[in-house]
Amino acid sequence: MNSIAYSIEIDCLSGQPNPVINIPAHEFDEIFNRIIHLNNSEPRPLFDGLGFRGFRIKAKNREIIIQKEIIRIKEDGRVDYKRSSAEILRFVHNVIIRNNKDEKITLILRAIQTDYN
C-alpha cells in the first residue's frame, strides 16, 4: 500500500480553510499525465482574488495549481507553467466528485462549476 498522500484543495474560501479531498494515486497520475501534455506557458502571476481561484493538487514532492488560464507545477525545486483549459478544470472537478463524501463540498462544487463550463 502506498503511504504517500494525494489531495486536491478547492481554493475558493476566504477566512476559513478550503475544502480538501484525498484521492488515490492513480487519479493523481491521470491528472498529472493530462497536464504534462498541455502547451507550455510563460510564467505568470496566479490569480489571488476573491472567489474561486482554482485547484491545488499535492503529492509527495509535487504541487500543481490549476487556474482558469494558467497551471503552475512545482516539483523538487523546479517550477513549470502550462496553459490551462476548461477541459482540465472539468476533469479535476470530476475526480473530486468521484472521491467526495462530504455534502458541503458537493454544494461548493455546484456553486463554482459555472466558472469553468
Buried (B, 14 or more C-beta within 10 A) or exposed (E): EEEEEBBBBBBBBEEEEBBEBEBEEEBBEBBBEBBEEBEEBEEEEBBEEEEBBBBBBBBEEBBBBBBBEBBBBBBEEEEBBBBBBEEBBEBBBEBBEEBBEEEEBEEBBEEBEEBBE
